Amino acid sequence: MNICIVGTGYVGLVSAACFAEMGNAVTCVDINPDVIERLKKGDVHIYEPGLEAMVRRNFQEGRLTFTTDLGEGLKDSLFVFCCVGTPEGEDGTADLRYVHQVARDVGRQMNDYKIIVDKSTVPVGTADSVRATVQEELDKRGLKIEFDVVSNPEFLKEGDAVNDFMKPDRVVVGTDNVRTAELLKSLYAPYARSREKLIVMGVRSAEMTKYAANCMLATKISFINEIANICEKVGADVRDVRHGIGADHRIGYQFIYPGVGYGGSCFPKDVKALIGTAQGVGYEPQLLNAVDEVNDRQKTVIARKIEAYFAEQGGVKGKTLALWGLAFKANTDDMREAPSLELIRHLTDLGMRVRAFDPVAGPNARRILADNPLVEICEDQYETLKGAEALAVVTEWNQFRNPEFARIKAALAAPILFDGRNLYSPALLASEGFAYFCVGR
């Protein structure tokens, strides 16, 4: 099938590459000429395991093309996927300016039947406004062209997005048109060879499903972090508690790892967006408010432990912290809403210096933290230890899981380790002579 993908960000580029991988002809459209030129050279501007090789292969074989010209993308395409950003607005709700701009541009340039697919995460009711916007532009042109607007939310985990797209748990399609549903079913059939995975529902229900899914996962994270904080107060070990509750199949083990809170482009924004949607219709979502508040507090849990530890030593001012991990999670370079940023902000506001390392997010961190003179981004994880009074780990990269503890101990001014991901055994660290601080243990 012929597909047009508008937006070559995380969702757009992964979707484009995976559709092309199954033999479809995919045209990616982006307004940024620099990004398009980089992609034509095989230079992928986002980090995602497996994505760069897939993009290069399908581009070289002619199934995947890149352009800044929307008309070129629309020319032969049946499906038009809107994959532009929906950033958090000043009031916490989703900013839909880019989605509506795509709708206007499509309405101004389409010349035959299109299925316009909202892949971006959008509030309930967005498909209706997109449909109205496209129709308005067609009316201005004096044309009567049939089109459908469908909600097809993405459920991709950063760090495993290619696998999630190729082997999805489910594909949610929001449409009341039986013909359109069958066309989407045909498009997604190669990804559902073992069983039927397409779930068809109303457009608004599909839009709501995306938010409900992310808010449920965010709730599990905030819940286990709340339990972890209580465990510390009462002398329990959250690792044992997690094992005890996760064995219940109704709960499960996924997303109940305590730590420094969730970040990234989805959970923080989507929780706030659903809060805003609820408040907009006169409902106060108390549980979602609590999920958001717990997460905001959890992002500084390690910073507060560091501050408390050094309080009797004149405070953190003038001291140096070695920091391992900057991305909001492993296997991505995404710094959006990363807990590391809150930790850095909190400690540097108190005058502490930070020497940080991340395997892939270093360039993004340098750009984001360029104006903070107390932060240095290092090229090697052990380089961060030079002159540091303590080490903190905030991202669970595999290379941090089994480090050279003797080397760490020798390099630090004192063997002090703050573990925001509970990567290490307290007994092991004690045997190595470290003062060890983690979450909920």
C-alpha positions as a Markdown table, in Angstrom:
| # | Residue | x | y | z |
|---|---|---|---|---|
| 1 | Met | 0.0 | 0.0 | 0.0 |
| 2 | Asn | 1.0 | 3.6 | -0.5 |
| 3 | Ile | 1.4 | 5.5 | 2.8 |
| 4 | Cys | 2.3 | 9.1 | 3.6 |
| 5 | Ile | 3.8 | 9.8 | 7.1 |
| 6 | Val | 3.7 | 13.4 | 8.2 |
| 7 | Gly | 6.4 | 14.0 | 10.9 |
| 8 | Thr | 9.7 | 12.2 | 11.2 |
| 9 | Gly | 10.0 | 12.3 | 14.9 |
| 10 | Tyr | 10.0 | 9.2 | 17.1 |
| 11 | Val | 6.6 | 7.8 | 16.2 |
| 12 | Gly | 6.7 | 8.9 | 12.6 |
| 13 | Leu | 10.1 | 7.5 | 11.7 |
| 14 | Val | 9.6 | 4.2 | 13.5 |
| 15 | Ser | 6.2 | 3.7 | 11.8 |
| 16 | Ala | 7.5 | 4.6 | 8.4 |
| 17 | Ala | 10.4 | 2.2 | 8.6 |
| 18 | Cys | 8.3 | -0.6 | 9.9 |
| 19 | Phe | 5.6 | -0.1 | 7.3 |
| 20 | Ala | 8.3 | -0.1 | 4.6 |
| 21 | Glu | 9.8 | -3.2 | 6.0 |
| 22 | Met | 6.7 | -5.1 | 5.1 |
| 23 | Gly | 6.8 | -4.0 | 1.5 |
| 24 | Asn | 4.7 | -0.8 | 1.6 |
| 25 | Ala | 5.7 | 2.3 | -0.3 |
| 26 | Val | 6.2 | 5.0 | 2.3 |
| 27 | Thr | 6.8 | 8.7 | 1.9 |
| 28 | Cys | 8.0 | 10.6 | 5.0 |
| 29 | Val | 7.2 | 14.3 | 5.0 |
| 30 | Asp | 8.8 | 16.8 | 7.4 |
| 31 | Ile | 9.0 | 20.6 | 7.3 |
| 32 | Asn | 12.6 | 20.6 | 8.5 |
| 33 | Pro | 14.9 | 20.3 | 5.4 |
| 34 | Asp | 18.0 | 19.5 | 7.5 |
| 35 | Val | 16.3 | 16.4 | 9.0 |
| 36 | Ile | 15.2 | 15.3 | 5.5 |
| 37 | Glu | 18.7 | 15.7 | 4.1 |
| 38 | Arg | 20.2 | 13.8 | 7.0 |
| 39 | Leu | 17.7 | 10.9 | 6.5 |
| 40 | Lys | 18.5 | 10.8 | 2.8 |
| 41 | Lys | 22.1 | 10.2 | 3.8 |
| 42 | Gly | 21.1 | 7.4 | 6.2 |
| 43 | Asp | 21.8 | 9.6 | 9.2 |
| 44 | Val | 18.9 | 8.9 | 11.7 |
| 45 | His | 18.4 | 11.8 | 14.1 |
| 46 | Ile | 17.0 | 9.8 | 17.0 |
| 47 | Tyr | 18.4 | 6.9 | 18.9 |
| 48 | Glu | 16.4 | 3.7 | 18.8 |
| 49 | Pro | 17.9 | 0.2 | 18.7 |
| 50 | Gly | 17.5 | -1.4 | 15.2 |
| 51 | Leu | 15.9 | 1.7 | 13.6 |
| 52 | Glu | 18.9 | 3.1 | 11.7 |
| 53 | Ala | 19.6 | -0.1 | 9.9 |
| 54 | Met | 16.0 | -0.5 | 8.9 |
| 55 | Val | 15.7 | 3.1 | 7.6 |
| 56 | Arg | 18.9 | 2.7 | 5.5 |
| 57 | Arg | 17.8 | -0.6 | 4.1 |
| 58 | Asn | 14.4 | 0.5 | 3.0 |
| 59 | Phe | 15.6 | 3.8 | 1.7 |
| 60 | Gln | 18.2 | 2.0 | -0.4 |
| 61 | Glu | 15.7 | -0.5 | -1.7 |
| 62 | Gly | 13.3 | 2.3 | -2.7 |
| 63 | Arg | 10.4 | 1.6 | -0.4 |
| 64 | Leu | 11.1 | 4.6 | 1.9 |
| 65 | Thr | 11.5 | 8.1 | 0.6 |
| 66 | Phe | 11.9 | 11.5 | 2.3 |
| 67 | Thr | 10.6 | 14.9 | 1.3 |
| 68 | Thr | 9.6 | 18.4 | 2.6 |
| 69 | Asp | 6.8 | 18.5 | 0.0 |
| 70 | Leu | 3.5 | 17.3 | 1.4 |
| 71 | Gly | 1.9 | 17.2 | -2.1 |
| 72 | Glu | 4.5 | 14.7 | -3.1 |
| 73 | Gly | 3.6 | 12.5 | -0.2 |
| 74 | Leu | -0.2 | 12.8 | -0.8 |
| 75 | Lys | 0.0 | 12.1 | -4.5 |
| 76 | Asp | -0.4 | 8.4 | -4.6 |
| 77 | Ser | -1.1 | 7.6 | -0.9 |
| 78 | Leu | -4.3 | 6.1 | 0.5 |
| 79 | Phe | -3.2 | 6.5 | 4.1 |
| 80 | Val | -2.0 | 9.8 | 5.6 |
| 81 | Phe | -0.6 | 9.3 | 9.1 |
| 82 | Cys | -0.3 | 12.4 | 11.3 |
| 83 | Cys | 2.7 | 11.8 | 13.5 |
| 84 | Val | 3.6 | 15.3 | 14.6 |
| 85 | Gly | 4.2 | 16.3 | 18.2 |
| 86 | Thr | 1.5 | 17.3 | 20.7 |
| 87 | Pro | 3.6 | 19.0 | 23.4 |
| 88 | Glu | 2.3 | 20.0 | 26.8 |
| 89 | Gly | 0.7 | 23.4 | 26.7 |
| 90 | Glu | 1.1 | 26.1 | 29.4 |
| 91 | Asp | -2.1 | 24.9 | 31.0 |
| 92 | Gly | -1.1 | 21.2 | 31.0 |
| 93 | Thr | -3.3 | 20.2 | 28.1 |
| 94 | Ala | -2.0 | 18.9 | 24.8 |
| 95 | Asp | -1.0 | 21.6 | 22.3 |
| 96 | Leu | -2.7 | 20.6 | 19.0 |
| 97 | Arg | -1.4 | 23.4 | 16.7 |
| 98 | Tyr | 0.8 | 21.0 | 14.7 |
| 99 | Val | -2.0 | 18.4 | 14.3 |
| 100 | His | -4.4 | 21.1 | 13.0 |
| 101 | Gln | -1.7 | 22.5 | 10.7 |
| 102 | Val | -1.4 | 19.1 | 9.1 |
| 103 | Ala | -5.1 | 18.9 | 8.7 |
| 104 | Arg | -5.2 | 22.3 | 7.0 |
| 105 | Asp | -2.4 | 21.4 | 4.7 |
| 106 | Val | -3.9 | 18.1 | 3.8 |
| 107 | Gly | -7.3 | 19.8 | 3.1 |
| 108 | Arg | -5.5 | 22.3 | 0.9 |
| 109 | Gln | -3.6 | 19.8 | -1.2 |
| 110 | Met | -5.6 | 16.5 | -1.4 |
| 111 | Asn | -7.2 | 15.6 | -4.7 |
| 112 | Asp | -8.7 | 12.2 | -4.0 |
| 113 | Tyr | -10.0 | 9.9 | -1.3 |
| 114 | Lys | -7.7 | 9.7 | 1.8 |
| 115 | Ile | -7.8 | 8.0 | 5.1 |
| 116 | Ile | -6.3 | 10.5 | 7.5 |
| 117 | Val | -4.9 | 8.6 | 10.6 |
| 118 | Asp | -4.2 | 10.4 | 13.9 |
| 119 | Lys | -1.2 | 8.5 | 15.2 |
| 120 | Ser | -0.1 | 11.3 | 17.4 |
| 121 | Thr | -1.4 | 11.2 | 21.0 |
| 122 | Val | -4.3 | 13.5 | 21.0 |
| 123 | Pro | -7.2 | 14.3 | 23.4 |
| 124 | Val | -10.6 | 12.9 | 23.0 |
| 125 | Gly | -12.5 | 14.8 | 20.3 |
| 126 | Thr | -9.4 | 15.6 | 18.2 |
| 127 | Ala | -10.5 | 13.5 | 15.3 |
| 128 | Asp | -13.8 | 15.6 | 15.1 |
| 129 | Ser | -11.8 | 18.8 | 15.0 |
| 130 | Val | -9.4 | 17.4 | 12.4 |
| 131 | Arg | -12.3 | 16.3 | 10.2 |
| 132 | Ala | -13.9 | 19.8 | 10.5 |
| 133 | Thr | -10.6 | 21.5 | 9.6 |
| 134 | Val | -10.0 | 19.3 | 6.5 |
| 135 | Gln | -13.6 | 19.9 | 5.4 |
| 136 | Glu | -13.3 | 23.6 | 5.9 |
| 137 | Glu | -10.3 | 23.7 | 3.5 |
| 138 | Leu | -12.1 | 21.6 | 1.0 |
| 139 | Asp | -15.0 | 23.9 | 1.1 |
| 140 | Lys | -12.7 | 26.9 | 0.4 |
| 141 | Arg | -11.5 | 25.1 | -2.7 |
| 142 | Gly | -15.1 | 24.3 | -3.7 |
| 143 | Leu | -14.3 | 20.5 | -3.8 |
| 144 | Lys | -16.3 | 17.5 | -2.7 |
| 145 | Ile | -13.8 | 14.9 | -1.9 |
| 146 | Glu | -14.5 | 11.9 | 0.4 |
| 147 | Phe | -12.2 | 11.3 | 3.3 |
| 148 | Asp | -12.1 | 9.5 | 6.6 |
| 149 | Val | -10.4 | 10.5 | 9.9 |
| 150 | Val | -9.3 | 7.5 | 12.0 |
| 151 | Ser | -7.7 | 7.3 | 15.4 |
| 152 | Asn | -4.8 | 4.8 | 15.5 |
| 153 | Pro | -2.8 | 5.5 | 18.7 |
| 154 | Glu | 0.7 | 4.2 | 19.0 |
| 155 | Phe | 1.8 | 1.9 | 21.9 |
| 156 | Leu | 5.6 | 2.0 | 21.4 |
| 157 | Lys | 8.1 | 1.7 | 24.2 |
| 158 | Glu | 11.2 | 3.8 | 23.7 |
| 159 | Gly | 14.2 | 1.4 | 23.5 |
| 160 | Asp | 12.1 | -1.4 | 22.1 |
| 161 | Ala | 9.9 | 0.5 | 19.6 |
| 162 | Val | 10.8 | -1.4 | 16.5 |
| 163 | Asn | 9.9 | -4.7 | 18.1 |
| 164 | Asp | 6.7 | -3.3 | 19.5 |
| 165 | Phe | 5.6 | -2.2 | 16.1 |
| 166 | Met | 6.6 | -5.4 | 14.3 |
| 167 | Lys | 5.0 | -7.6 | 17.0 |
| 168 | Pro | 2.3 | -5.5 | 18.6 |
| 169 | Asp | 0.2 | -6.6 | 21.6 |
| 170 | Arg | -2.8 | -5.0 | 19.9 |
| 171 | Val | -3.6 | -2.4 | 17.2 |
| 172 | Val | -6.4 | 0.0 | 18.2 |
| 173 | Val | -8.4 | 1.6 | 15.4 |
| 174 | Gly | -11.1 | 4.1 | 16.1 |
| 175 | Thr | -13.6 | 4.4 | 13.2 |
| 176 | Asp | -17.3 | 3.9 | 12.6 |
| 177 | Asn | -16.7 | 3.1 | 8.9 |
| 178 | Val | -16.6 | -0.7 | 8.2 |
| 179 | Arg | -14.8 | -0.2 | 4.9 |
| 180 | Thr | -12.1 | 1.9 | 6.5 |
| 181 | Ala | -11.7 | -0.6 | 9.3 |
| 182 | Glu | -11.1 | -3.4 | 6.7 |
| 183 | Leu | -8.5 | -1.3 | 4.9 |
| 184 | Leu | -6.6 | -0.7 | 8.2 |
| 185 | Lys | -7.0 | -4.4 | 8.9 |
| 186 | Ser | -5.3 | -5.2 | 5.6 |
| 187 | Leu | -2.5 | -2.7 | 6.3 |
| 188 | Tyr | -1.8 | -4.2 | 9.7 |
| 189 | Ala | -2.3 | -7.9 | 8.7 |
| 190 | Pro | 1.4 | -8.7 | 8.3 |
| 191 | Tyr | 2.0 | -7.7 | 11.9 |
| 192 | Ala | -0.7 | -10.0 | 13.2 |
| 193 | Arg | 0.0 | -13.4 | 11.6 |
| 194 | Ser | -0.4 | -15.5 | 14.7 |
| 195 | Arg | -3.7 | -14.0 | 15.9 |
| 196 | Glu | -6.2 | -11.2 | 15.3 |
| 197 | Lys | -4.8 | -8.1 | 17.0 |
| 198 | Leu | -6.9 | -5.4 | 15.5 |
| 199 | Ile | -9.4 | -3.9 | 18.0 |
| 200 | Val | -12.0 | -1.6 | 16.3 |
| 201 | Met | -14.0 | 0.8 | 18.4 |
| 202 | Gly | -15.4 | 4.3 | 18.2 |
| 203 | Val | -13.0 | 7.2 | 17.5 |
| 204 | Arg | -13.4 | 8.8 | 20.9 |
| 205 | Ser | -12.9 | 5.5 | 22.6 |
| 206 | Ala | -9.7 | 4.9 | 20.7 |
| 207 | Glu | -8.4 | 8.4 | 21.6 |
| 208 | Met | -9.2 | 7.6 | 25.3 |
| 209 | Thr | -7.6 | 4.2 | 25.2 |
| 210 | Lys | -4.2 | 5.7 | 24.6 |
| 211 | Tyr | -4.4 | 8.0 | 27.6 |
| 212 | Ala | -5.9 | 5.3 | 29.8 |
| 213 | Ala | -3.1 | 2.9 | 28.9 |
| 214 | Asn | -0.3 | 5.4 | 29.7 |
| 215 | Cys | -2.0 | 6.7 | 32.8 |
| 216 | Met | -2.5 | 3.1 | 34.1 |
| 217 | Leu | 1.2 | 2.4 | 33.6 |
| 218 | Ala | 2.2 | 5.7 | 35.2 |
| 219 | Thr | -0.1 | 4.8 | 38.2 |
| 220 | Lys | 1.7 | 1.5 | 38.7 |
| 221 | Ile | 5.1 | 3.3 | 38.8 |
| 222 | Ser | 3.9 | 6.0 | 41.3 |
| 223 | Phe | 2.2 | 3.3 | 43.4 |
| 224 | Ile | 5.4 | 1.2 | 43.8 |
| 225 | Asn | 7.4 | 4.4 | 44.5 |
| 226 | Glu | 4.9 | 5.3 | 47.2 |
| 227 | Ile | 5.2 | 1.8 | 48.7 |
| 228 | Ala | 9.0 | 2.1 | 48.5 |
| 229 | Asn | 9.0 | 5.3 | 50.5 |
| 230 | Ile | 6.8 | 3.7 | 53.2 |
| 231 | Cys | 9.1 | 0.7 | 53.2 |
| 232 | Glu | 12.1 | 2.9 | 54.1 |
| 233 | Lys | 10.1 | 4.4 | 57.0 |
| 234 | Val | 9.0 | 1.0 | 58.5 |
| 235 | Gly | 12.0 | -1.1 | 57.8 |
| 236 | Ala | 10.6 | -3.2 | 55.0 |
| 237 | Asp | 12.4 | -4.1 | 51.8 |
| 238 | Val | 10.5 | -3.1 | 48.7 |
| 239 | Arg | 12.3 | -5.8 | 46.6 |
| 240 | Asp | 10.6 | -8.4 | 48.7 |
| 241 | Val | 7.3 | -6.6 | 48.6 |
| 242 | Arg | 7.4 | -6.3 | 44.9 |
| 243 | His | 8.1 | -10.0 | 44.6 |
| 244 | Gly | 5.2 | -10.7 | 46.9 |
| 245 | Ile | 2.6 | -8.6 | 45.1 |
| 246 | Gly | 3.9 | -9.3 | 41.6 |
| 247 | Ala | 3.2 | -13.0 | 41.9 |
| 248 | Asp | -0.5 | -12.1 | 41.9 |
| 249 | His | -1.4 | -12.4 | 38.2 |
| 250 | Arg | -3.9 | -9.6 | 38.6 |
| 251 | Ile | -0.9 | -7.3 | 39.4 |
| 252 | Gly | 2.1 | -8.8 | 37.7 |
| 253 | Tyr | 5.7 | -7.6 | 37.8 |
| 254 | Gln | 5.7 | -5.1 | 35.0 |
| 255 | Phe | 6.0 | -1.4 | 35.9 |
| 256 | Ile | 6.4 | -2.0 | 39.6 |
| 257 | Tyr | 10.1 | -1.3 | 39.8 |
| 258 | Pro | 10.7 | 1.5 | 42.3 |
| 259 | Gly | 13.1 | 4.2 | 41.4 |
| 260 | Val | 13.4 | 7.9 | 40.6 |
| 261 | Gly | 10.1 | 8.3 | 38.8 |
| 262 | Tyr | 9.0 | 8.2 | 35.2 |
| 263 | Gly | 10.0 | 10.6 | 32.5 |
| 264 | Gly | 10.1 | 10.7 | 28.7 |
| 265 | Ser | 7.7 | 12.1 | 26.1 |
| 266 | Cys | 4.6 | 10.2 | 27.0 |
| 267 | Phe | 3.8 | 9.5 | 30.7 |
| 268 | Pro | 4.3 | 13.0 | 32.2 |
| 269 | Lys | 2.5 | 14.7 | 29.3 |
| 270 | Asp | -0.3 | 12.3 | 29.0 |
| 271 | Val | -1.1 | 12.2 | 32.7 |
| 272 | Lys | -1.3 | 16.0 | 32.7 |
| 273 | Ala | -3.3 | 16.0 | 29.5 |
| 274 | Leu | -6.0 | 13.6 | 30.8 |
| 275 | Ile | -6.1 | 15.6 | 34.0 |
| 276 | Gly | -6.8 | 18.7 | 31.9 |
| 277 | Thr | -9.4 | 16.8 | 29.8 |
| 278 | Ala | -11.2 | 15.7 | 33.0 |
| 279 | Gln | -11.2 | 19.1 | 34.5 |
| 280 | Gly | -12.4 | 20.6 | 31.3 |
| 281 | Val | -15.6 | 18.6 | 31.6 |
| 282 | Gly | -16.1 | 19.4 | 35.3 |
| 283 | Tyr | -14.5 | 16.2 | 36.8 |
| 284 | Glu | -11.6 | 16.4 | 39.3 |
| 285 | Pro | -9.4 | 13.3 | 38.7 |
| 286 | Gln | -8.0 | 12.8 | 42.2 |
| 287 | Leu | -6.1 | 9.6 | 41.5 |
| 288 | Leu | -4.4 | 11.1 | 38.4 |
| 289 | Asn | -3.5 | 14.2 | 40.4 |
| 290 | Ala | -1.9 | 12.0 | 43.0 |
| 291 | Val | 0.0 | 10.0 | 40.4 |
| 292 | Asp | 1.5 | 13.2 | 39.0 |
| 293 | Glu | 2.3 | 14.6 | 42.4 |
| 294 | Val | 4.0 | 11.4 | 43.6 |
| 295 | Asn | 6.1 | 11.3 | 40.5 |
| 296 | Asp | 7.2 | 14.9 | 40.8 |
| 297 | Arg | 8.3 | 14.2 | 44.3 |
| 298 | Gln | 10.1 | 11.0 | 43.4 |
| 299 | Lys | 12.3 | 12.7 | 40.9 |
| 300 | Thr | 14.2 | 14.4 | 43.7 |
| 301 | Val | 14.3 | 11.4 | 46.1 |
| 302 | Ile | 18.0 | 10.7 | 45.4 |
| 303 | Ala | 18.9 | 14.4 | 45.4 |
| 304 | Arg | 17.3 | 14.7 | 48.9 |
| 305 | Lys | 19.2 | 11.7 | 50.1 |
| 306 | Ile | 22.4 | 13.3 | 48.9 |
| 307 | Glu | 21.6 | 16.6 | 50.5 |
| 308 | Ala | 20.8 | 14.9 | 53.8 |
| 309 | Tyr | 24.0 | 12.8 | 53.8 |
| 310 | Phe | 26.2 | 15.8 | 53.3 |
| 311 | Ala | 24.2 | 18.1 | 55.7 |
| 312 | Glu | 26.6 | 17.3 | 58.6 |
| 313 | Gln | 29.6 | 17.9 | 56.4 |
| 314 | Gly | 28.8 | 21.5 | 55.6 |
| 315 | Gly | 26.3 | 20.7 | 52.9 |
| 316 | Val | 26.7 | 19.9 | 49.2 |
| 317 | Lys | 28.0 | 23.3 | 48.1 |
| 318 | Gly | 31.4 | 23.1 | 46.6 |
| 319 | Lys | 31.3 | 19.3 | 46.5 |
| 320 | Thr | 31.2 | 17.2 | 43.3 |
| 321 | Leu | 28.8 | 14.4 | 42.4 |
| 322 | Ala | 29.6 | 11.7 | 39.8 |
| 323 | Leu | 26.4 | 10.9 | 37.9 |
| 324 | Trp | 25.8 | 7.8 | 35.7 |
| 325 | Gly | 22.8 | 8.1 | 33.4 |
| 326 | Leu | 21.1 | 11.1 | 31.9 |
| 327 | Ala | 18.4 | 9.7 | 29.6 |
| 328 | Phe | 15.0 | 9.1 | 31.2 |
| 329 | Lys | 15.4 | 5.4 | 30.6 |
| 330 | Ala | 18.0 | 3.0 | 29.1 |
| 331 | Asn | 18.3 | 2.4 | 25.3 |
| 332 | Thr | 17.2 | 5.9 | 24.4 |
| 333 | Asp | 18.8 | 9.3 | 24.1 |
| 334 | Asp | 15.6 | 11.0 | 25.2 |
| 335 | Met | 16.0 | 13.6 | 27.9 |
| 336 | Arg | 12.5 | 14.9 | 28.0 |
| 337 | Glu | 11.2 | 15.0 | 31.6 |
| 338 | Ala | 14.3 | 12.9 | 32.7 |
| 339 | Pro | 14.7 | 12.5 | 36.4 |
| 340 | Ser | 18.4 | 13.3 | 36.0 |
| 341 | Leu | 17.5 | 16.9 | 35.1 |
| 342 | Glu | 15.6 | 17.4 | 38.4 |
| 343 | Leu | 18.4 | 15.9 | 40.4 |
| 344 | Ile | 20.9 | 18.1 | 38.6 |
| 345 | Arg | 18.8 | 21.2 | 39.0 |
| 346 | His | 18.2 | 20.5 | 42.7 |
| 347 | Leu | 21.8 | 19.9 | 43.6 |
| 348 | Thr | 23.4 | 22.6 | 41.4 |
| 349 | Asp | 20.9 | 25.2 | 42.9 |
| 350 | Leu | 22.6 | 24.3 | 46.2 |
| 351 | Gly | 26.1 | 24.8 | 44.7 |
| 352 | Met | 27.1 | 21.2 | 44.0 |
| 353 | Arg | 29.1 | 20.4 | 40.9 |
| 354 | Val | 28.0 | 17.4 | 38.7 |
| 355 | Arg | 30.2 | 15.3 | 36.4 |
| 356 | Ala | 27.8 | 13.2 | 34.4 |
| 357 | Phe | 28.0 | 10.4 | 31.8 |
| 358 | Asp | 25.4 | 8.7 | 29.6 |
| 359 | Pro | 26.2 | 6.1 | 26.8 |
| 360 | Val | 24.0 | 7.9 | 24.2 |
| 361 | Ala | 22.3 | 11.0 | 25.7 |
| 362 | Gly | 25.5 | 13.0 | 26.2 |
| 363 | Pro | 25.1 | 15.3 | 23.2 |
| 364 | Asn | 21.5 | 16.1 | 24.1 |
| 365 | Ala | 22.5 | 16.7 | 27.7 |
| 366 | Arg | 25.3 | 19.1 | 26.7 |
| 367 | Arg | 22.7 | 21.1 | 24.7 |
| 368 | Ile | 20.1 | 21.1 | 27.5 |
| 369 | Leu | 22.6 | 21.9 | 30.3 |
| 370 | Ala | 24.9 | 24.3 | 28.3 |
| 371 | Asp | 24.0 | 27.2 | 30.5 |
| 372 | Asn | 24.8 | 25.5 | 33.8 |
| 373 | Pro | 28.4 | 26.1 | 34.6 |
| 374 | Leu | 28.4 | 23.5 | 37.4 |
| 375 | Val | 27.7 | 20.6 | 35.1 |
| 376 | Glu | 30.3 | 18.7 | 33.0 |
| 377 | Ile | 29.3 | 15.9 | 30.6 |
| 378 | Cys | 32.1 | 13.3 | 30.4 |
| 379 | Glu | 33.0 | 10.8 | 27.7 |
| 380 | Asp | 33.6 | 7.9 | 30.0 |
| 381 | Gln | 31.7 | 6.6 | 33.0 |
| 382 | Tyr | 34.8 | 6.3 | 35.1 |
| 383 | Glu | 36.0 | 9.7 | 34.1 |
| 384 | Thr | 33.1 | 11.2 | 36.1 |
| 385 | Leu | 34.6 | 9.9 | 39.4 |
| 386 | Lys | 37.7 | 12.1 | 39.4 |
| 387 | Gly | 37.4 | 14.5 | 42.2 |
| 388 | Ala | 33.9 | 13.4 | 43.2 |
| 389 | Glu | 32.7 | 12.9 | 46.7 |
| 390 | Ala | 30.0 | 10.4 | 45.7 |
| 391 | Leu | 28.5 | 8.5 | 42.8 |
| 392 | Ala | 24.8 | 8.5 | 41.9 |
| 393 | Val | 23.2 | 6.2 | 39.3 |
| 394 | Val | 19.9 | 7.3 | 37.8 |
| 395 | Thr | 19.5 | 5.4 | 34.5 |
| 396 | Glu | 19.6 | 1.6 | 34.3 |
| 397 | Trp | 22.0 | 1.1 | 31.4 |
| 398 | Asn | 23.4 | -2.4 | 31.2 |
| 399 | Gln | 27.0 | -1.2 | 31.5 |
| 400 | Phe | 26.2 | 0.2 | 34.9 |
| 401 | Arg | 24.9 | -3.1 | 36.3 |
| 402 | Asn | 28.2 | -4.8 | 37.1 |
| 403 | Pro | 30.9 | -2.1 | 37.3 |
| 404 | Glu | 34.4 | -2.3 | 38.8 |
| 405 | Phe | 33.6 | -1.4 | 42.4 |
| 406 | Ala | 37.2 | -1.4 | 43.4 |
| 407 | Arg | 37.9 | 1.1 | 40.7 |
| 408 | Ile | 35.0 | 3.3 | 41.8 |
| 409 | Lys | 36.1 | 3.1 | 45.4 |
| 410 | Ala | 39.7 | 4.1 | 44.6 |
| 411 | Ala | 38.6 | 7.1 | 42.4 |
| 412 | Leu | 36.0 | 8.6 | 44.8 |
| 413 | Ala | 37.1 | 10.8 | 47.7 |
| 414 | Ala | 35.0 | 8.5 | 49.8 |
| 415 | Pro | 33.1 | 5.3 | 48.9 |
| 416 | Ile | 29.6 | 6.6 | 48.8 |
| 417 | Leu | 27.0 | 5.4 | 46.2 |
| 418 | Phe | 23.4 | 6.5 | 45.7 |
| 419 | Asp | 21.4 | 4.1 | 43.6 |
| 420 | Gly | 18.2 | 5.5 | 42.0 |
| 421 | Arg | 17.4 | 2.2 | 40.2 |
| 422 | Asn | 18.2 | -0.4 | 42.9 |
| 423 | Leu | 20.8 | -2.0 | 40.6 |
| 424 | Tyr | 23.0 | -3.3 | 43.3 |
| 425 | Ser | 22.9 | -5.6 | 46.3 |
| 426 | Pro | 23.1 | -3.8 | 49.7 |
| 427 | Ala | 25.1 | -6.8 | 51.1 |
| 428 | Leu | 27.5 | -6.7 | 48.2 |
| 429 | Leu | 28.1 | -2.9 | 48.5 |
| 430 | Ala | 28.6 | -3.3 | 52.2 |
| 431 | Ser | 31.2 | -6.0 | 51.7 |
| 432 | Glu | 33.0 | -3.7 | 49.2 |
| 433 | Gly | 33.1 | -1.0 | 51.9 |
| 434 | Phe | 30.5 | 1.4 | 50.5 |
| 435 | Ala | 28.0 | 3.6 | 52.2 |
| 436 | Tyr | 25.1 | 2.6 | 50.0 |
| 437 | Phe | 21.7 | 4.4 | 49.6 |
| 438 | Cys | 18.9 | 3.1 | 47.3 |
| 439 | Val | 15.1 | 3.3 | 47.1 |
| 440 | Gly | 12.8 | 1.5 | 49.5 |
| 441 | Arg | 15.3 | -0.8 | 51.0 |
